[in-house]
Amino acid sequence: MLEAFQALLLHQREIQKQAAEAGDEGTASLLSDYIKQQEKQVWMYAAYQG
């Protein structure tokens, strides 16, 4: 499950990069906030697994 979250984060970062390059700051900002939350969840899940 952890690997799946990490794979999703890679795709989301690429989408965020594309949005920023296209000048879509709203989408880039929204994705940035979402990615931060998911990174926190991945970190907590990894810490829980030990």
Protein Blocks (a to p, Z undefined) as FASTA:
>chain_A
ZZmmmmmmmmmmmmmmmmmmnopaklmmmmmmmmmmmmmmmmmmmmmnZZ
